[in-house]
Amino acid sequence: MLEPTSDKHYEEKFEFPLWKLIKEYAEENDISYLQASEKIVPEYVKTIRYRDIEFEESEVKKRAEEMMLLKK
């Protein structure tokens, strides 16, 4: 059987930075991961430098269409 990675314990060693922040915040404040993510993710997103213009435009278009449907 093939190993999923070249290092047998890779999955145990690596943690995504966002997950690490959520986990730490949850443990420090004795709250659930969901509650911690609601606090951490909005601030974390502000630090991301990549901007997906197509995604942003599609979201704006969706909201505009929703508003037009509400007016009818």
N, CA, C and O atoms as CSV, one atom per row, in Angstrom:
chain,resi,resn,atom,element,x,y,z
A,1,MET,N,N,0.843,-1.181,0.000
A,1,MET,CA,C,0.000,0.000,0.000
A,1,MET,C,C,0.890,1.246,0.000
A,1,MET,O,O,1.916,1.285,0.678
A,2,LEU,N,N,0.489,2.253,-0.759
A,2,LEU,CA,C,1.262,3.481,-0.852
A,2,LEU,C,C,0.976,4.405,0.323
A,2,LEU,O,O,-0.159,4.521,0.785
A,3,GLU,N,N,2.021,5.050,0.788
A,3,GLU,CA,C,1.866,6.059,1.835
A,3,GLU,C,C,1.320,7.344,1.192
A,3,GLU,O,O,1.704,7.658,0.066
A,4,PRO,N,N,0.445,8.090,1.861
A,4,PRO,CA,C,-0.108,9.314,1.275
A,4,PRO,C,C,0.931,10.414,1.064
A,4,PRO,O,O,0.739,11.282,0.213
A,5,THR,N,N,2.021,10.392,1.818
A,5,THR,CA,C,3.093,11.372,1.649
A,5,THR,C,C,4.429,10.665,1.757
A,5,THR,O,O,4.499,9.502,2.154
A,6,SER,N,N,5.489,11.378,1.401
A,6,SER,CA,C,6.814,10.784,1.502
A,6,SER,C,C,7.246,10.645,2.959
A,6,SER,O,O,8.028,9.752,3.287
A,7,ASP,N,N,6.751,11.510,3.829
A,7,ASP,CA,C,7.069,11.437,5.249
A,7,ASP,C,C,5.878,10.808,5.965
A,7,ASP,O,O,4.765,11.332,5.906
A,8,LYS,N,N,6.107,9.716,6.622
A,8,LYS,CA,C,5.031,8.956,7.245
A,8,LYS,C,C,4.210,9.787,8.239
A,8,LYS,O,O,3.006,9.572,8.375
A,9,HIS,N,N,4.848,10.726,8.930
A,9,HIS,CA,C,4.160,11.501,9.965
A,9,HIS,C,C,3.916,12.948,9.553
A,9,HIS,O,O,3.744,13.813,10.412
A,10,TYR,N,N,3.901,13.214,8.285
A,10,TYR,CA,C,3.722,14.579,7.784
A,10,TYR,C,C,2.435,15.208,8.303
A,10,TYR,O,O,2.446,16.360,8.738
A,11,GLU,N,N,1.337,14.478,8.264
A,11,GLU,CA,C,0.050,15.021,8.668
A,11,GLU,C,C,0.053,15.445,10.133
A,11,GLU,O,O,-0.635,16.397,10.500
A,12,GLU,N,N,0.808,14.759,10.963
A,12,GLU,CA,C,0.862,15.092,12.379
A,12,GLU,C,C,1.701,16.336,12.635
A,12,GLU,O,O,1.458,17.048,13.609
A,13,LYS,N,N,2.672,16.607,11.791
A,13,LYS,CA,C,3.596,17.715,12.011
A,13,LYS,C,C,3.057,19.047,11.499
A,13,LYS,O,O,3.334,20.089,12.093
A,14,PHE,N,N,2.305,19.034,10.426
A,14,PHE,CA,C,1.883,20.273,9.776
A,14,PHE,C,C,0.500,20.704,10.239
A,14,PHE,O,O,-0.411,19.883,10.345
A,15,GLU,N,N,0.348,22.002,10.515
A,15,GLU,CA,C,-0.960,22.591,10.792
A,15,GLU,C,C,-1.086,23.853,9.949
A,15,GLU,O,O,-0.151,24.650,9.869
A,16,PHE,N,N,-2.228,24.028,9.331
A,16,PHE,CA,C,-2.454,25.249,8.572
A,16,PHE,C,C,-2.443,26.430,9.538
A,16,PHE,O,O,-2.979,26.329,10.642
A,17,PRO,N,N,-1.843,27.544,9.139
A,17,PRO,CA,C,-1.767,28.712,10.026
A,17,PRO,C,C,-3.134,29.192,10.521
A,17,PRO,O,O,-3.281,29.548,11.690
A,18,LEU,N,N,-4.122,29.201,9.644
A,18,LEU,CA,C,-5.457,29.641,10.057
A,18,LEU,C,C,-6.035,28.702,11.110
A,18,LEU,O,O,-6.603,29.150,12.106
A,19,TRP,N,N,-5.886,27.402,10.887
A,19,TRP,CA,C,-6.398,26.423,11.850
A,19,TRP,C,C,-5.692,26.588,13.190
A,19,TRP,O,O,-6.321,26.476,14.242
A,20,LYS,N,N,-4.393,26.852,13.157
A,20,LYS,CA,C,-3.626,27.037,14.387
A,20,LYS,C,C,-4.150,28.248,15.168
A,20,LYS,O,O,-4.294,28.182,16.389
A,21,LEU,N,N,-4.434,29.349,14.467
A,21,LEU,CA,C,-4.979,30.543,15.120
A,21,LEU,C,C,-6.349,30.267,15.748
A,21,LEU,O,O,-6.620,30.678,16.876
A,22,ILE,N,N,-7.203,29.566,15.003
A,22,ILE,CA,C,-8.544,29.241,15.500
A,22,ILE,C,C,-8.449,28.365,16.739
A,22,ILE,O,O,-9.120,28.609,17.742
A,23,LYS,N,N,-7.612,27.350,16.655
A,23,LYS,CA,C,-7.448,26.406,17.762
A,23,LYS,C,C,-6.922,27.116,19.017
A,23,LYS,O,O,-7.435,26.902,20.115
A,24,GLU,N,N,-5.909,27.951,18.849
A,24,GLU,CA,C,-5.340,28.680,19.986
A,24,GLU,C,C,-6.378,29.609,20.615
A,24,GLU,O,O,-6.506,29.667,21.838
A,25,TYR,N,N,-7.114,30.331,19.777
A,25,TYR,CA,C,-8.125,31.263,20.285
A,25,TYR,C,C,-9.222,30.512,21.046
A,25,TYR,O,O,-9.670,30.956,22.103
A,26,ALA,N,N,-9.643,29.381,20.501
A,26,ALA,CA,C,-10.687,28.584,21.146
A,26,ALA,C,C,-10.227,28.077,22.510
A,26,ALA,O,O,-10.985,28.111,23.479
A,27,GLU,N,N,-8.990,27.610,22.577
A,27,GLU,CA,C,-8.474,27.091,23.845
A,27,GLU,C,C,-8.268,28.207,24.867
A,27,GLU,O,O,-8.550,28.020,26.051
A,28,GLU,N,N,-7.781,29.361,24.422
A,28,GLU,CA,C,-7.551,30.489,25.336
A,28,GLU,C,C,-8.853,31.020,25.920
A,28,GLU,O,O,-8.899,31.424,27.082
A,29,ASN,N,N,-9.911,31.018,25.115
A,29,ASN,CA,C,-11.187,31.599,25.539
A,29,ASN,C,C,-12.227,30.564,25.931
A,29,ASN,O,O,-13.367,30.914,26.238
A,30,ASP,N,N,-11.846,29.289,25.923
A,30,ASP,CA,C,-12.733,28.189,26.299
A,30,ASP,C,C,-14.056,28.246,25.532
A,30,ASP,O,O,-15.141,28.210,26.113
A,31,ILE,N,N,-13.926,28.336,24.195
A,31,ILE,CA,C,-15.093,28.356,23.313
A,31,ILE,C,C,-14.907,27.300,22.225
A,31,ILE,O,O,-13.831,26.716,22.096
A,32,SER,N,N,-15.952,27.063,21.451
A,32,SER,CA,C,-15.881,26.063,20.380
A,32,SER,C,C,-15.042,26.582,19.219
A,32,SER,O,O,-14.792,27.782,19.100
A,33,TYR,N,N,-14.615,25.660,18.370
A,33,TYR,CA,C,-13.849,26.048,17.183
A,33,TYR,C,C,-14.705,26.917,16.262
A,33,TYR,O,O,-14.197,27.844,15.631
A,34,LEU,N,N,-15.991,26.618,16.186
A,34,LEU,CA,C,-16.892,27.423,15.350
A,34,LEU,C,C,-16.944,28.865,15.851
A,34,LEU,O,O,-16.822,29.806,15.067
A,35,GLN,N,N,-17.122,29.029,17.143
A,35,GLN,CA,C,-17.169,30.379,17.708
A,35,GLN,C,C,-15.838,31.101,17.509
A,35,GLN,O,O,-15.813,32.296,17.213
A,36,ALA,N,N,-14.747,30.383,17.669
A,36,ALA,CA,C,-13.423,30.982,17.468
A,36,ALA,C,C,-13.237,31.384,16.013
A,36,ALA,O,O,-12.687,32.447,15.725
A,37,SER,N,N,-13.697,30.534,15.089
A,37,SER,CA,C,-13.537,30.856,13.666
A,37,SER,C,C,-14.334,32.099,13.293
A,37,SER,O,O,-13.913,32.866,12.427
A,38,GLU,N,N,-15.482,32.307,13.935
A,38,GLU,CA,C,-16.280,33.502,13.662
A,38,GLU,C,C,-15.546,34.775,14.081
A,38,GLU,O,O,-15.795,35.845,13.526
A,39,LYS,N,N,-14.655,34.666,15.045
A,39,LYS,CA,C,-13.857,35.815,15.492
A,39,LYS,C,C,-12.578,35.960,14.671
A,39,LYS,O,O,-12.185,37.074,14.323
A,40,ILE,N,N,-11.932,34.844,14.362
A,40,ILE,CA,C,-10.607,34.862,13.734
A,40,ILE,C,C,-10.667,35.085,12.228
A,40,ILE,O,O,-9.903,35.892,11.698
A,41,VAL,N,N,-11.554,34.391,11.531
A,41,VAL,CA,C,-11.566,34.419,10.062
A,41,VAL,C,C,-11.744,35.830,9.484
A,41,VAL,O,O,-11.002,36.190,8.570
A,42,PRO,N,N,-12.683,36.640,9.966
A,42,PRO,CA,C,-12.808,37.987,9.378
A,42,PRO,C,C,-11.518,38.812,9.468
A,42,PRO,O,O,-11.192,39.559,8.545
A,43,GLU,N,N,-10.795,38.678,10.569
A,43,GLU,CA,C,-9.532,39.408,10.711
A,43,GLU,C,C,-8.442,38.784,9.847
A,43,GLU,O,O,-7.623,39.492,9.261
A,44,TYR,N,N,-8.436,37.460,9.772
A,44,TYR,CA,C,-7.420,36.760,8.986
A,44,TYR,C,C,-7.559,37.085,7.499
A,44,TYR,O,O,-6.560,37.257,6.801
A,45,VAL,N,N,-8.782,37.166,7.028
A,45,VAL,CA,C,-9.042,37.446,5.610
A,45,VAL,C,C,-8.462,38.802,5.210
A,45,VAL,O,O,-8.030,38.983,4.071
A,46,LYS,N,N,-8.452,39.739,6.130
A,46,LYS,CA,C,-7.902,41.063,5.838
A,46,LYS,C,C,-6.411,41.014,5.533
A,46,LYS,O,O,-5.882,41.929,4.902
A,47,THR,N,N,-5.725,39.962,5.971
A,47,THR,CA,C,-4.278,39.861,5.768
A,47,THR,C,C,-3.914,39.179,4.456
A,47,THR,O,O,-2.744,39.166,4.072
A,48,ILE,N,N,-4.897,38.613,3.764
A,48,ILE,CA,C,-4.619,37.909,2.514
A,48,ILE,C,C,-4.394,38.933,1.409
A,48,ILE,O,O,-5.232,39.806,1.184
A,49,ARG,N,N,-3.278,38.826,0.732
A,49,ARG,CA,C,-2.931,39.812,-0.289
A,49,ARG,C,C,-3.536,39.492,-1.652
A,49,ARG,O,O,-3.703,40.388,-2.480
A,50,TYR,N,N,-3.861,38.244,-1.890
A,50,TYR,CA,C,-4.408,37.830,-3.180
A,50,TYR,C,C,-5.841,38.321,-3.310
A,50,TYR,O,O,-6.645,38.153,-2.393
A,51,ARG,N,N,-6.159,38.923,-4.435
A,51,ARG,CA,C,-7.524,39.364,-4.689
A,51,ARG,C,C,-8.039,38.677,-5.943
A,51,ARG,O,O,-7.407,38.735,-6.997
A,52,ASP,N,N,-9.169,38.038,-5.825
A,52,ASP,CA,C,-9.797,37.347,-6.942
A,52,ASP,C,C,-10.871,38.270,-7.514
A,52,ASP,O,O,-12.012,38.277,-7.052
A,53,ILE,N,N,-10.492,39.039,-8.514
A,53,ILE,CA,C,-11.386,40.039,-9.103
A,53,ILE,C,C,-12.634,39.387,-9.695
A,53,ILE,O,O,-13.740,39.899,-9.525
A,54,GLU,N,N,-12.463,38.263,-10.385
A,54,GLU,CA,C,-13.616,37.592,-10.998
A,54,GLU,C,C,-14.616,37.153,-9.933
A,54,GLU,O,O,-15.824,37.317,-10.106
A,55,PHE,N,N,-14.119,36.597,-8.839
A,55,PHE,CA,C,-15.005,36.167,-7.759
A,55,PHE,C,C,-15.740,37.368,-7.167
A,55,PHE,O,O,-16.951,37.322,-6.956
A,56,GLU,N,N,-14.998,38.441,-6.903
A,56,GLU,CA,C,-15.616,39.636,-6.330
A,56,GLU,C,C,-16.710,40.178,-7.239
A,56,GLU,O,O,-17.795,40.529,-6.774
A,57,GLU,N,N,-16.422,40.245,-8.537
A,57,GLU,CA,C,-17.412,40.763,-9.479
A,57,GLU,C,C,-18.631,39.857,-9.565
A,57,GLU,O,O,-19.757,40.342,-9.673
A,58,SER,N,N,-18.415,38.543,-9.517
A,58,SER,CA,C,-19.555,37.624,-9.575
A,58,SER,C,C,-20.425,37.764,-8.330
A,58,SER,O,O,-21.649,37.668,-8.417
A,59,GLU,N,N,-19.800,37.991,-7.166
A,59,GLU,CA,C,-20.571,38.178,-5.935
A,59,GLU,C,C,-21.372,39.479,-5.982
A,59,GLU,O,O,-22.525,39.513,-5.554
A,60,VAL,N,N,-20.777,40.531,-6.491
A,60,VAL,CA,C,-21.483,41.810,-6.626
A,60,VAL,C,C,-22.667,41.644,-7.574
A,60,VAL,O,O,-23.755,42.161,-7.320
A,61,LYS,N,N,-22.443,40.919,-8.667
A,61,LYS,CA,C,-23.514,40.687,-9.641
A,61,LYS,C,C,-24.658,39.888,-9.005
A,61,LYS,O,O,-25.828,40.201,-9.224
A,62,LYS,N,N,-24.324,38.863,-8.222
A,62,LYS,CA,C,-25.350,38.066,-7.548
A,62,LYS,C,C,-26.189,38.932,-6.616
A,62,LYS,O,O,-27.416,38.841,-6.607
A,63,ARG,N,N,-25.519,39.769,-5.835
A,63,ARG,CA,C,-26.240,40.642,-4.898
A,63,ARG,C,C,-27.137,41.624,-5.641
A,63,ARG,O,O,-28.254,41.900,-5.205
A,64,ALA,N,N,-26.654,42.148,-6.754
A,64,ALA,CA,C,-27.459,43.078,-7.549
A,64,ALA,C,C,-28.699,42.375,-8.086
A,64,ALA,O,O,-29.791,42.943,-8.078
A,65,GLU,N,N,-28.534,41.140,-8.553
A,65,GLU,CA,C,-29.678,40.374,-9.060
A,65,GLU,C,C,-30.670,40.084,-7.938
A,65,GLU,O,O,-31.882,40.149,-8.146
A,66,GLU,N,N,-30.159,39.762,-6.745
A,66,GLU,CA,C,-31.045,39.522,-5.603
A,66,GLU,C,C,-31.845,40.778,-5.264
A,66,GLU,O,O,-33.038,40.704,-4.969
A,67,MET,N,N,-31.185,41.914,-5.309
A,67,MET,CA,C,-31.866,43.174,-5.014
A,67,MET,C,C,-32.952,43.470,-6.049
A,67,MET,O,O,-34.027,43.963,-5.705
A,68,MET,N,N,-32.667,43.170,-7.307
A,68,MET,CA,C,-33.657,43.391,-8.364
A,68,MET,C,C,-34.869,42.487,-8.154
A,68,MET,O,O,-36.005,42.905,-8.378
A,69,LEU,N,N,-34.628,41.248,-7.723
A,69,LEU,CA,C,-35.737,40.327,-7.466
A,69,LEU,C,C,-36.585,40.808,-6.288
A,69,LEU,O,O,-37.806,40.647,-6.293
A,70,LEU,N,N,-35.949,41.389,-5.297
A,70,LEU,CA,C,-36.688,41.892,-4.138
A,70,LEU,C,C,-37.568,43.078,-4.495
A,70,LEU,O,O,-38.619,43.281,-3.886
A,71,LYS,N,N,-37.148,43.855,-5.468
A,71,LYS,CA,C,-37.911,45.040,-5.869
A,71,LYS,C,C,-39.174,44.673,-6.635
A,71,LYS,O,O,-40.121,45.458,-6.680
A,72,LYS,N,N,-39.197,43.481,-7.240
A,72,LYS,CA,C,-40.357,43.075,-8.049
A,72,LYS,C,C,-41.531,42.716,-7.190
A,72,LYS,O,O,-42.587,42.353,-7.707
